Amino acid sequence: VQSRDYTAYWHKRHAQAEQDVDSWKPLSNIQSPVNMPVKNQIDRFINWKLAEDNVAPQPLTDDWAFLRRVSLDVIGTLPGRLMVEGLGLMAKAEDKASSLSINPQPSTLNRSALIDRLLAMPGWADHWVGTWQDVLAENPNIVNPTLNNTGPFRWWLHESFSDNKPFDRFATELILMEGSTHYGGPAGFGLATQNDSPMAAKAHVLAQAFLGMEMKCARCHDAPYHDFTQRDLFSLAAMLKRGEEKVPKTSTIPGDEASIASLLVKVTLKPGESISPEWPFAKELTAKFADDILVNPQDQREQLAALVTAPTNRRFAQVIVNRMWHRYLGRGLVEPIDDWEHAVPSHPELLEYLERELIRSGYNLKHVARLILNSHAYQRRADVLVAGDPKRAALFAGPAPRRMSAEQVVDSMFAAVGKPFHVEEMSVDTDSQRSFESSLSLGVPQRAWQFASLSNERDRPALTLPAAQTIANVLETFGWRASRPDPLSVRPVETTVLQPAVLANGVAAKRVSQLSDDSLVTELALEDKPLPEFIDS
């Protein structure tokens, strides 16, 4: 839709959304206990709940721990030496202009300025892409598509976060699925190879990603543990299809009526039945939009995008800020973050406050991130006592301890020594003779999110991309999915014996530690300095 590209259109939408928020009932004026200092409004909500449960908050981290945490959380890598030198964390030696103390002490770091600096760095986009690849099941295959392969819309994801695109616009563009299918546009999201009902698959992904509704079971029958029916899912799919959607035979439970009736699940649709486009969540969600919001009022896919992102649909903004809270604090205000049915927010006033801030800012993720990262709630020491204690974890006396993600591990390994990946192009079509339907080129990876599955039951492209495989091995060991046929909001974080093994003995680790002309370690080794001066520098 050409008009949607104009900034004025979105300014108008955001102005209307802000007016809607201003008409809501004001939030309660919650005060923090006098013995618990606050940095911003977030701390008032957290401290009030801590005091109510008689739980003391964790002390603030020192500057070095904070620098490491916030760098990993915002740009996805450990802070580099140049960043540290530029932040005033270096101890000033009396006889040198600048030197690094062997035992650096905490300093008065301007944390707000550091946060602003990190939010402005390109790594902000790089670090978000991997998350949304999982959530939206971005699943390109570099050769011979299999079940639920999508187009490589990763570049649209990266561009969106690089531009800090308003998140209601992000969701709208994704739902409309316009642009290129195989060359990086949001149309690639609409592809689901070898799937008998691609739009039903996309309806499941979108409902889970933006509305916190788990509809996976409704693909073949009415959901046994949720209030969704199979008709709900297929009516949503019909809106995406812009017309009636037939229930495929393979999306039903086989058997006669008597055998199906004896099952615990209920089947209410028959194979071949046509389902009309309809918003299925009228009872659960109040979603209305102004008449002039739609550029093409008859476009049912555009109607769906407007219903999902409307400010009156309180669920959308709340799901997004809850995903952000989970990212930075290790646990959501609502759990699970992608299945809100019967879930109760731990801090409903805080959830609503963040929702309002997202909408008032024009759906600016960086604004919400800045609020969270500047809060004492985020800057406290990790609370190790939350393990096995969900009640304490929900109080947020401190962030939950988190293991580095697969992408953080790999990107930090190579950033620490200043080396690029030095891997092959993510393609097996070396002579450009294959069509893009059967073979893709995903470029030469510069960050971990740019990798994809290297294995295929028929072609084994991993045999032609040995360097890329060494890094993919590390990624998969730490929970990265080479293939993403289904959406995933939270990866498994179990510790395994393979993780230290692949770091100590894997080929990627050897490549990182090997002295070469492009390694910062090599540069250090070649410096001709007395040992004391070398240590101080």
N, C-alpha and C positions, 0 to 999 in steps of 0.2 A: 504494500500500500504506500504509494509515493508520499502522501500527506504525512504519514507517520514519521518520516525522516526529518520533518521540520521541528526545530527546537521549540518553536512557539506552541505547537500542539501539546508537547509534554509539559511545558510551563503552565499551560492552561489546566491540564489535568491535575498537576500537583497543587496548583492554587485552589482548585475545587476540593481536593482531598484535605488540604490544610483547613479549609472552612468547615468541612465535615468534622474533623477532629476537634476544632474549637467549640463545636456545638455539643460535644459529649459532656457528661457529668464530670466535674473536676475530680482529680485524684485526692485521696485522703492526705492530709498533712502529717506525715509520719516523721517523728523526731528521733534522732539517734540518742542513746544514753550518753550522759555527759562524760563518762569514762572511756568512750569509744570515739576517737576522732574520725572525721569524714573528709574525703577528698571531693566527692560530688554526690549527687542525689542517689546514686546507686548504693552508696554506703549506708545511707539512712535506712533503706529497706532491709539490707542485709544485717546491719547492727541491731535493728529493732527485733528481728527474729532471733538472733543469737542471744540477746538479753532475755527474751521471753522464755527461751529454753535453757537459760543459765549456762551457756557455752561461751568460753572466752575465745576471741579471735586469735589467729596466729599473728606473730609479729611480722613486720614488713621484711622483705628480703633485703640483702645488701645490694649495692649497685652492680657488682659483678654478676651475681645470680640473676638480677633483674635484666641486665643486658643480654645475657644468654637466653633467658626465657622469651623476652619480647622479640628478639631477633628471630628465633626459631618460629614463633607464633605468627609473625607478620610477614617475613620474607622467606621463611622456610630453610634458612641456613644459619650456621653459627656466625657470629660477628667476626669480620676480618680485622686484621691488624690496623689497617688504615682507618677503619671506623673507630676502633678503640682509641687510637692516637688523637683523633679529632674530637673526642668527647670530653677531654679533660680528666680521664681516668688514670692517666699516667702520672706517677709521682715525679715531682720536680726535684732533680738532684742539684745540689749546691754548686757543683763544679761543671755541670753540663747544661746545655740549653734545654734538653728534654731527654729523659731516660725512663725505662721501664723498671720499676722496683721488682726485685725477686719475690717479695711478699707484699703485693699491693694491698692497701687498706681501703675500706669503703670511703667514698668521697661524696661531695654534694652534687651529684649528677642531676642535671636538669632533665628529669624523666619525661616531662611533657614535650620538650623540644626533641628529645630522642624519638618519641612516639611519632611526632609529626614527620620527622625525617624518614623514618622507616615506612610510614604510610605512603610517602611520595616516591618510594623506590620501585623499580620494575618488579622486584621480587614479590610484591603484594599480589600481582596477577599470577605469577608462576605458582605461588603457594596455594591459591584458591582453585586453580584448574583441576588439580588432582582430586580434590574433594568433590567437585561437581561432576567430574567424569564418573565417579562412583555413584553419586546420587541420581544422575540422569542416565546411567548405563550407557555411556559413550563407548562404543565397542567396534571400532574399525578393525578389519583383518587385512593384512597386507597381501594376502593371496587366497583365492578361492573361498568366498563367503560361506559361513556355516550358520547355525541358528542364531537369530537376533543380532546379526552384525548391523551396525549403523554406519552412516557416513562419518567422516572425521570432523565433527563439528567442534573439535578441540580448539581450533584457531579462532572461531567465533567466541568461544568461552574466554580465551586469553585476551582477545581484543576488548571484550565487554568489561573485564576486570581492569585492564590497562586504562580504559577510558573512564573507569568508575561509573559505568552506565547505571542510571537509576534502576533499582531492582524490579519495579513494576514493569518497566520497559523491557528489561531482560526476560522476564517471564512471558510478556506479551509476544516478543519476537520468537521465543522458543515455541510457544503454542501455535503461532501462525505458520511456522515451518517454511519460511520463504527463503529465497536465495539458492545457493548451490547445494546439491546433494552430496557430491563426491569431492568437492574442493574446499570444504571448510565452513560452509554456511549452516544456519540453523535448520535448513531443509534436511540435512543429514540426520537430524534427530528423528525425522519421520520414517526413516528406513528401518525395516526389521526383516532381514532376509529369512526365508524359509519359515516365516510365521504365518499361520492361517488367518490371523486377524491383527495386522500390524497396529491398527488404531486402538484396539483393546489393550495391547501391550503398552502403548504410549499413554493411554488413560490411566493405567495402573501406575506408571512412573510419575506422571504429573500430579496425581492425587496424593501420592506419598511424599513427593518432593515439596510441594507448595501448600498442601492442606493437612498434612499429617494424618492421612487416611490410608490404611493398609487394605488394599482391595485385591490382593493376589489370589486369594481363594475364590473370589467371585468370578474368576475367569471361566470355571467349569461348573459351578454350582453356587447356591446362596451361601454366603460366608457363615460357618458354624459358630465362630466366636466373635463376630462383628455384626453390626446391624445393616450390612450392605447385602443387596441381592445381586444376582447375575444381571438382572435388568439394569440396575444402577450403573454397572461398569459398561455395559454395551450401549446404554443411552448416552453416556459420556463419550464413548468411542464414536458414536454416530455424529455427535457435534464436531468432533475432530475430522470426521470423514466428510462432513457437510452434506449428509444424506443418510438414509436408512442403512443400518449395518446388520447383516445376516449372521446368525449364530452358526459357526461352522460345526460340522459333525464332530470334528476332533476336539472341540471345546465343550464337550458334554460327557457325562458319565455313561459308559456303555451298559446295556442291560434293558430288560423289559420293565414295565411300570411296577410290577410286584417286587422285583429284586431291588429296584431303586428306592421304593417306598420303605424298605427295611433298613436302609442306611441311616446313619446319624445325620448326614447332610441332606438338605432339601434341594430338589431340582425343579425349577419353575419355568424354565424355557426349553423349548424343543429345538432340535437341530433344524436349521433352515428358517427359523422364525426371524422375521424382520423387526428390528427395534428402531423406533423413531428417535431423532435427536431431542434431548431434553436434559435440563439441569437437574441432576438427581438428588441434590443436597438441600432442597428448599426447607426441609424440617430442621436440619442440623445447622445450617448457615444462613444468615440473613445477608443476601448479596443483591444489591441494587446499584445501578449506575445511571448517570444523567443521560438524557436522550441524545445530546450532542457528542458523547464520547466516541461513538462508533463512526468510523470513516465509511464503512460499508455495512449499513444496518442489517442487510439480509444475510450477511456472512456468519454462519453459525459458529465457525471456528473463532471469529473475532468476538462474537457474543460470549463464548466461553472464556476467552482471555480477559474480557472486561469483568465477568462475574468472579473470576479467580482473584483478580487484582483490585477489585473495588474496595475502597476504605470501609464500606459497610460490611464487607466480608472480613470480620475481625481476625479470622483464622490465618489468612495469608501473611500479614505483617507479623503476627505473633509467632508463627512457625519459623519465619526467617530469623527474627532476633533470637529465638530459642536455639536455633542451629548455631548462631554466632556465639551465644553464651556457652554452649557445650564445647565449642572449639577452643575457647580461651580459658574456661574454668574446669573442663574435664567432665562435666555433667550438665544436663539441661535443667532449666527451671521446670520443664515438663519432660517426663521420661515414660516411654521411649520417645525420642525426638521425632520419629516418623510414624508414630501410631498413637494418636491422642484420644482414641475412644476409651472412655472410662478413666482417663488420666486426670489427676488433680495437680495444678501448679503448686510448687513449693512456696513461691512468692508471687501471688497473683497481682499484687499492686506493682511490683517491679516489672513483671512481664508486660503489664499494660503501659507502664511508663516508657519502656524501651520501644514498644509498638508505636506509641505516639511520637516518640523522637524519630523513629524511622520515617514515618509518614510526613511529619513536619519538615524534615530535612530534604524532602523530595526523593525519598527511598534511597538515601545515600548510605551505603554500607560503611564507608570510612567514618562517617559521623558516629554511627553506633559503635564501631570498633574503637574509636578515640575515647568515647565515654567509658567503655568497659576497661580498656587498657590503662586509663588514668585513675581508675578507682582503687582504693585500698583493698577492696575485695580481690582484685586481680593481683595486686602487687605484694600480697602477703606470702609468707612461706607456704610451700605445699603442706597439706594436712595429711600426714601419713596414717592417721587414725581412722580415715574413712574406709579403709579396706575392710570389707565384711560388715560395715555398719552403714546401711543405706540411709538411716535416719540422720546420722551425723553428716553424711555426705551432702544431703539435701539442705543443710544449714549454711554451707559455704563459709566455714570458719577460715578456710584457705583453699586455694585451688587443689583439685585432686591430682596426685602424681600421675604423670603421663609419660609413656614411652615415646621416643621419637618415631615418627612415621617412616615408612620405607623411603619416600621421596626425600625427607629431611636427612636420613642417614646417607643416602647416595650423594645428594647435592652437597652436603657438608664435607664428606670425604674428599671430594675433588676440589671444592673451594678452599679447603684448609691448606692444600699444597699448590693451589693456583693452576691446576691442570684442567684442560678441557677433557671431555670424554674420549675423544679420538675413536669413535665407532663409525660403522658403516651407515650409509643411507638406509632408512627403514623401507626397503623395497627389494624385491627379487626380480623385478622387471628391468634388468640392466640394459636391454636394448630397446626399451619402449615399444615393444611389439604387442603387448597385451592390452585389452580394454580396461578402463577404470572400474568396470563392473566386476572384473575378476582379479585385478591387481592394483593396489594403491601404492603411492609413494608418500610417506609421512615425513620426508625430509631427514636431515641429520640431527639427532637430538643434541640440544644444548642444556636442557634441564630434564629432570627425571620424568616429568609428566608427558614428555614427547615420545616415550617408548610405547610399544604395543606388543601384542602377542607375536612371538617368533615361531611358534610351532603350529603344525597343521597335520592332521592324520594322514593326509595324502602327499603333501609336498615337502614337509620338513624344511622350511626356509631357514631354520636355525643353523643348519649345516653351512649355509652361505653367509651368515652374519655372526661369525664367532666372537668378535669383540663386543658387539651389542649383547650377545647372550651372557657374557660374564657379568654385565651390569644387571641384566634382567634377573639373573640368579639371585643377586643380593636383594633386589626389590621384592621378588616373590618370597624370599625367606622372611622378610619383615612385614608381610601381609598385603603387598600390592597384588592386584588381580590383573594378570595378563589378558584375560578374557572377562568381559563384563556383560553377560547375557541378561542379568537382572540387576535392579537398582540395589544399592547398599549405602546406608547412612553412617554406620559405625563399623569399622573393621575389627576383626578379632585382634586382641593385644596380648595373647599368651606369649610367654617367653619359652623358647625352645633351645635345645643344645645346638641346633644348626646355626643360630644367629651369631654367637661368638666364633663358631667354627668358620663360617664363611668370611667373617671379617679378619680372622687371623690367618687363614690358609687359602682363601679363595683367590682366583686369578685377578679379580678386580682390585682386591687389596694389594696384591703384588704390583699391579700396574700403577696404583696410586703412589706406593712407596718407592718405586724404582726411580733412581736419579736420571733425569733427562734434561734436555736443553730448555724445556718449557716448565720446569718445576721450580717453585719458590725455594724448596729445600736445597736444590742444586745451587741456586744463587747464594744462599746462606753459607753453604759448604765452601764456596769459592772466595768468600770474603777474607781478606788478609787483615785481621785485627787481633790485638792482644785479647786474651780470654776475658778479662774483666770488662773491657769495652764492648766485646762481642755480646756478652750477657746483657749489659745495660742497654744496648741498642736494639 
